[in-house]
Amino acid sequence: MTTPERRAARAGMPVRIYRLGHEPPDTWLACPTAAERLEMVADLSERMFEIAGRPAPSYTRATMPIRVARLA
């Protein structure tokens, strides 16, 4: 279930609907530099943690919790 606050926050989110096959071209992907794309990913990640109501991870890259699974 969602809370009224979360519902209200989503009410202002922009939504665009296109007919299948009539979507606008993805030309915006060709424009940003690698640095700009990384900045977008960082901004989106930060926003998703805010939307989820969870704190962003505070570990460093060297101490990231990962697991290496070797293929047999």
TORKOLTOR-858154 format. One record per atom (N, C-alpha, C): residue number from 1; residue in one letter; atom name; x, y, z. Coordinates in nm, 4 decimals. Each point is the difference from the previous one (the first is absolute). Layout:
REC | pos | code | site | c1 | c2 | c3
REC | NUM | A | CA | X | Y | Z;
...
//
This chain:
REC | pos | code | site | c1 | c2 | c3
REC | 1 | M | N | 0.0823 | -0.1193 | 0.0000;
REC | 1 | M | CA | -0.0823 | 0.1193 | 0.0000;
REC | 1 | M | C | 0.0864 | 0.1253 | 0.0000;
REC | 2 | T | N | -0.0507 | 0.1001 | -0.0590;
REC | 2 | T | CA | 0.0743 | 0.1255 | -0.0019;
REC | 2 | T | C | -0.0651 | 0.0990 | 0.0953;
REC | 3 | T | N | 0.0811 | 0.0874 | 0.0506;
REC | 3 | T | CA | -0.0513 | 0.1027 | 0.0900;
REC | 3 | T | C | -0.0517 | 0.1166 | -0.0827;
REC | 4 | P | N | -0.0854 | 0.0838 | 0.0567;
REC | 4 | P | CA | -0.0491 | 0.1162 | -0.0749;
REC | 4 | P | C | 0.1137 | 0.0926 | -0.0447;
REC | 5 | E | N | 0.1058 | 0.0107 | 0.0816;
REC | 5 | E | CA | 0.1125 | 0.0862 | -0.0373;
REC | 5 | E | C | 0.0699 | -0.0526 | -0.1243;
REC | 6 | R | N | 0.0213 | -0.1304 | -0.0052;
REC | 6 | R | CA | 0.0674 | -0.0595 | -0.1158;
REC | 6 | R | C | -0.0866 | 0.0131 | -0.1243;
REC | 7 | R | N | -0.1317 | -0.0181 | 0.0168;
REC | 7 | R | CA | -0.0920 | 0.0153 | -0.1116;
REC | 7 | R | C | 0.0034 | 0.1431 | -0.0531;
REC | 8 | A | N | 0.0019 | 0.0971 | 0.0917;
REC | 8 | A | CA | 0.0030 | 0.1406 | -0.0391;
REC | 8 | A | C | 0.1303 | 0.0339 | -0.0713;
REC | 9 | A | N | 0.1117 | -0.0569 | 0.0450;
REC | 9 | A | CA | 0.1294 | 0.0257 | -0.0637;
REC | 9 | A | C | 0.0008 | -0.0535 | -0.1430;
REC | 10 | R | N | -0.0629 | -0.1146 | -0.0221;
REC | 10 | R | CA | -0.0036 | -0.0587 | -0.1347;
REC | 10 | R | C | -0.0974 | 0.0722 | -0.0921;
REC | 11 | A | N | -0.0977 | 0.0703 | 0.0565;
REC | 11 | A | CA | -0.1025 | 0.0654 | -0.0814;
REC | 11 | A | C | 0.0593 | 0.1059 | -0.0925;
REC | 12 | G | N | 0.1122 | 0.0602 | 0.0390;
REC | 12 | G | CA | 0.0606 | 0.1031 | -0.0826;
REC | 12 | G | C | 0.1045 | -0.0509 | -0.0966;
REC | 13 | M | N | 0.0219 | -0.1312 | -0.0043;
REC | 13 | M | CA | 0.1013 | -0.0555 | -0.0896;
REC | 13 | M | C | -0.0479 | 0.0059 | -0.1446;
REC | 14 | P | N | 0.0872 | 0.0428 | -0.0920;
REC | 14 | P | CA | -0.0424 | 0.0068 | -0.1402;
REC | 14 | P | C | -0.0130 | -0.1399 | -0.0605;
REC | 15 | V | N | -0.1043 | -0.0176 | -0.0788;
REC | 15 | V | CA | -0.0242 | -0.1268 | -0.0680;
REC | 15 | V | C | -0.0314 | 0.0312 | -0.1454;
REC | 16 | R | N | 0.0641 | -0.0721 | -0.0888;
REC | 16 | R | CA | -0.0278 | 0.0164 | -0.1426;
REC | 16 | R | C | -0.0421 | -0.1351 | -0.0560;
REC | 17 | I | N | -0.1051 | 0.0011 | -0.0782;
REC | 17 | I | CA | -0.0511 | -0.1234 | -0.0586;
REC | 17 | I | C | 0.0104 | 0.0121 | -0.1519;
REC | 18 | Y | N | 0.0572 | -0.1031 | -0.0617;
REC | 18 | Y | CA | 0.0160 | -0.0021 | -0.1455;
REC | 18 | Y | C | -0.0587 | -0.1298 | -0.0534;
REC | 19 | R | N | -0.0513 | 0.0069 | -0.1206;
REC | 19 | R | CA | -0.0442 | -0.1222 | -0.0659;
REC | 19 | R | C | 0.1232 | -0.0828 | -0.0342;
REC | 20 | L | N | -0.0143 | -0.1302 | 0.0078;
REC | 20 | L | CA | 0.1099 | -0.0888 | -0.0323;
REC | 20 | L | C | 0.0462 | 0.0252 | -0.1432;
REC | 21 | G | N | 0.1292 | 0.0247 | -0.0153;
REC | 21 | G | CA | 0.0567 | 0.0286 | -0.1307;
REC | 21 | G | C | 0.0056 | 0.1485 | -0.0320;
REC | 22 | H | N | -0.0602 | 0.0842 | 0.0827;
REC | 22 | H | CA | -0.0016 | 0.1443 | -0.0216;
REC | 22 | H | C | 0.0773 | 0.0744 | 0.1095;
REC | 23 | E | N | 0.0876 | -0.0701 | 0.0709;
REC | 23 | E | CA | 0.0787 | 0.0619 | 0.1054;
REC | 23 | E | C | 0.0987 | 0.0989 | -0.0603;
REC | 24 | P | N | 0.0356 | 0.1044 | 0.0752;
REC | 24 | P | CA | 0.0993 | 0.0943 | -0.0514;
REC | 24 | P | C | 0.1372 | -0.0686 | -0.0072;
REC | 25 | P | N | 0.0864 | 0.0450 | -0.0881;
REC | 25 | P | CA | 0.1327 | -0.0624 | -0.0094;
REC | 25 | P | C | 0.0823 | 0.0262 | 0.1250;
REC | 26 | D | N | 0.0888 | -0.0914 | 0.0308;
REC | 26 | D | CA | 0.0859 | 0.0133 | 0.1177;
REC | 26 | D | C | 0.1262 | 0.0781 | -0.0343;
REC | 27 | T | N | -0.0145 | 0.1134 | -0.0629;
REC | 27 | T | CA | 0.1164 | 0.0781 | -0.0395;
REC | 27 | T | C | 0.0700 | 0.0643 | 0.1187;
REC | 28 | W | N | -0.0696 | 0.0133 | 0.1130;
REC | 28 | W | CA | 0.0628 | 0.0607 | 0.1180;
REC | 28 | W | C | 0.1159 | -0.0855 | 0.0498;
REC | 29 | L | N | 0.0010 | -0.1284 | -0.0313;
REC | 29 | L | CA | 0.1094 | -0.0862 | 0.0447;
REC | 29 | L | C | 0.1308 | 0.0337 | -0.0700;
REC | 30 | A | N | -0.0086 | 0.0521 | -0.1204;
REC | 30 | A | CA | 0.1207 | 0.0308 | -0.0754;
REC | 30 | A | C | 0.0617 | 0.1335 | 0.0423;
REC | 31 | C | N | -0.0751 | 0.0828 | 0.0690;
REC | 31 | C | CA | 0.0459 | 0.1352 | 0.0335;
REC | 31 | C | C | 0.0909 | 0.0082 | 0.1233;
REC | 32 | P | N | -0.0382 | -0.0597 | 0.1130;
REC | 32 | P | CA | 0.0814 | 0.0223 | 0.1200;
REC | 32 | P | C | 0.1374 | -0.0671 | -0.0083;
REC | 33 | T | N | 0.0950 | 0.0618 | 0.0654;
REC | 33 | T | CA | 0.1337 | -0.0591 | 0.0093;
REC | 33 | T | C | -0.0032 | -0.1116 | 0.1035;
REC | 34 | A | N | 0.1072 | -0.0756 | 0.0077;
REC | 34 | A | CA | 0.0082 | -0.1070 | 0.0995;
REC | 34 | A | C | -0.0132 | 0.0572 | 0.1409;
REC | 35 | A | N | 0.0641 | 0.1136 | 0.0250;
REC | 35 | A | CA | -0.0085 | 0.0633 | 0.1322;
REC | 35 | A | C | -0.1434 | 0.0411 | 0.0313;
REC | 36 | E | N | -0.0716 | 0.0522 | -0.0993;
REC | 36 | E | CA | -0.1389 | 0.0405 | 0.0207;
REC | 36 | E | C | -0.0887 | -0.1211 | 0.0262;
REC | 37 | R | N | 0.0269 | -0.1104 | -0.0698;
REC | 37 | R | CA | -0.0792 | -0.1216 | 0.0232;
REC | 37 | R | C | 0.0248 | -0.0550 | 0.1399;
REC | 38 | L | N | 0.1263 | 0.0026 | 0.0459;
REC | 38 | L | CA | 0.0292 | -0.0450 | 0.1362;
REC | 38 | L | C | -0.0695 | 0.0885 | 0.1032;
REC | 39 | E | N | -0.0039 | 0.1294 | -0.0268;
REC | 39 | E | CA | -0.0688 | 0.0917 | 0.0906;
REC | 39 | E | C | -0.1495 | -0.0314 | 0.0044;
REC | 40 | M | N | -0.0585 | -0.0339 | -0.1167;
REC | 40 | M | CA | -0.1418 | -0.0375 | -0.0038;
REC | 40 | M | C | -0.0252 | -0.1248 | 0.0831;
REC | 41 | V | N | 0.0876 | -0.0994 | -0.0121;
REC | 41 | V | CA | -0.0158 | -0.1237 | 0.0766;
REC | 41 | V | C | 0.0087 | 0.0294 | 0.1492;
REC | 42 | A | N | 0.0943 | 0.0846 | 0.0395;
REC | 42 | A | CA | 0.0139 | 0.0357 | 0.1413;
REC | 42 | A | C | -0.1249 | 0.0713 | 0.0499;
REC | 43 | D | N | -0.0515 | 0.0937 | -0.0791;
REC | 43 | D | CA | -0.1217 | 0.0723 | 0.0396;
REC | 43 | D | C | -0.1195 | -0.0940 | 0.0107;
REC | 44 | L | N | -0.0165 | -0.0879 | -0.0997;
REC | 44 | L | CA | -0.1122 | -0.0940 | 0.0025;
REC | 44 | L | C | 0.0101 | -0.0954 | 0.1177;
REC | 45 | S | N | 0.1208 | -0.0477 | 0.0295;
REC | 45 | S | CA | 0.0178 | -0.0908 | 0.1131;
REC | 45 | S | C | -0.0372 | 0.0691 | 0.1307;
REC | 46 | E | N | 0.0445 | 0.1229 | 0.0147;
REC | 46 | E | CA | -0.0316 | 0.0762 | 0.1210;
REC | 46 | E | C | -0.1510 | 0.0204 | 0.0139;
REC | 47 | R | N | -0.0652 | 0.0319 | -0.1103;
REC | 47 | R | CA | -0.1451 | 0.0199 | 0.0042;
REC | 47 | R | C | -0.0733 | -0.1279 | 0.0349;
REC | 48 | M | N | 0.0473 | -0.1134 | -0.0520;
REC | 48 | M | CA | -0.0670 | -0.1269 | 0.0281;
REC | 48 | M | C | 0.0102 | -0.0381 | 0.1476;
REC | 49 | F | N | 0.1155 | 0.0278 | 0.0622;
REC | 49 | F | CA | 0.0103 | -0.0259 | 0.1435;
REC | 49 | F | C | -0.0944 | 0.0904 | 0.0769;
REC | 50 | E | N | -0.0139 | 0.1275 | -0.0436;
REC | 50 | E | CA | -0.0927 | 0.0916 | 0.0658;
REC | 50 | E | C | -0.1436 | -0.0488 | -0.0148;
REC | 51 | I | N | -0.0367 | -0.0408 | -0.1222;
REC | 51 | I | CA | -0.1366 | -0.0485 | -0.0245;
REC | 51 | I | C | -0.0280 | -0.1242 | 0.0821;
REC | 52 | A | N | 0.0987 | -0.0881 | 0.0110;
REC | 52 | A | CA | -0.0170 | -0.1233 | 0.0767;
REC | 52 | A | C | -0.0008 | 0.0256 | 0.1493;
REC | 53 | G | N | 0.0422 | 0.1209 | 0.0399;
REC | 53 | G | CA | 0.0031 | 0.0307 | 0.1431;
REC | 53 | G | C | 0.1119 | -0.0716 | 0.0727;
REC | 54 | R | N | 0.1041 | -0.0354 | -0.0735;
REC | 54 | R | CA | 0.1133 | -0.0708 | 0.0609;
REC | 54 | R | C | 0.1242 | 0.0863 | -0.0106;
REC | 55 | P | N | 0.0913 | -0.0150 | 0.0934;
REC | 55 | P | CA | 0.1249 | 0.0767 | -0.0089;
REC | 55 | P | C | 0.0891 | -0.0561 | -0.1111;
REC | 56 | A | N | 0.0733 | 0.0881 | -0.0637;
REC | 56 | A | CA | 0.0948 | -0.0453 | -0.1021;
REC | 56 | A | C | 0.1139 | -0.0741 | 0.0696;
REC | 57 | P | N | 0.0569 | -0.1008 | -0.0655;
REC | 57 | P | CA | 0.1108 | -0.0736 | 0.0609;
REC | 57 | P | C | 0.1161 | 0.0934 | 0.0322;
REC | 58 | S | N | 0.0680 | -0.0282 | 0.1093;
REC | 58 | S | CA | 0.1121 | 0.0859 | 0.0396;
REC | 58 | S | C | 0.1351 | -0.0701 | -0.0124;
REC | 59 | Y | N | 0.0012 | -0.1222 | -0.0522;
REC | 59 | Y | CA | 0.1266 | -0.0714 | -0.0137;
REC | 59 | Y | C | 0.0804 | 0.0552 | -0.1173;
REC | 60 | T | N | 0.1296 | -0.0247 | 0.0039;
REC | 60 | T | CA | 0.0874 | 0.0439 | -0.1091;
REC | 60 | T | C | 0.0014 | -0.1062 | -0.1094;
REC | 61 | R | N | 0.0522 | 0.0359 | -0.1131;
REC | 61 | R | CA | 0.0085 | -0.0947 | -0.1109;
REC | 61 | R | C | 0.0836 | -0.1215 | 0.0394;
REC | 62 | A | N | 0.1050 | 0.0228 | 0.0772;
REC | 62 | A | CA | 0.0881 | -0.1105 | 0.0409;
REC | 62 | A | C | -0.0689 | -0.0968 | 0.0962;
REC | 63 | T | N | -0.1003 | 0.0473 | 0.0715;
REC | 63 | T | CA | -0.0663 | -0.0862 | 0.0989;
REC | 63 | T | C | -0.1426 | -0.0362 | -0.0400;
REC | 64 | M | N | -0.0309 | 0.0095 | -0.1301;
REC | 64 | M | CA | -0.1345 | -0.0354 | -0.0467;
REC | 64 | M | C | -0.0308 | -0.1455 | 0.0309;
REC | 65 | P | N | -0.1211 | -0.0262 | 0.0480;
REC | 65 | P | CA | -0.0373 | -0.1392 | 0.0268;
REC | 65 | P | C | -0.0333 | -0.0722 | -0.1313;
REC | 66 | I | N | 0.0918 | -0.0821 | -0.0454;
REC | 66 | I | CA | -0.0215 | -0.0743 | -0.1246;
REC | 66 | I | C | 0.0291 | -0.1472 | 0.0231;
REC | 67 | R | N | -0.0448 | -0.0813 | -0.0938;
REC | 67 | R | CA | 0.0280 | -0.1429 | 0.0050;
REC | 67 | R | C | 0.0379 | -0.0426 | -0.1408;
REC | 68 | V | N | 0.1110 | -0.0668 | -0.0136;
REC | 68 | V | CA | 0.0461 | -0.0485 | -0.1299;
REC | 68 | V | C | -0.0468 | -0.1444 | -0.0137;
REC | 69 | A | N | -0.0757 | -0.0261 | -0.1063;
REC | 69 | A | CA | -0.0490 | -0.1354 | -0.0260;
REC | 69 | A | C | 0.0742 | -0.0532 | -0.1222;
REC | 70 | R | N | 0.0806 | -0.0994 | 0.0192;
REC | 70 | R | CA | 0.0760 | -0.0614 | -0.1093;
REC | 70 | R | C | -0.0889 | -0.0970 | -0.0766;
REC | 71 | L | N | 0.0071 | 0.0063 | -0.1323;
REC | 71 | L | CA | -0.0762 | -0.0939 | -0.0823;
REC | 71 | L | C | 0.0750 | -0.1316 | -0.0058;
REC | 72 | A | N | -0.0722 | -0.1073 | 0.0058;
REC | 72 | A | CA | 0.0636 | -0.1330 | -0.0007;
REC | 72 | A | C | 0.0506 | -0.0390 | -0.1349;
//
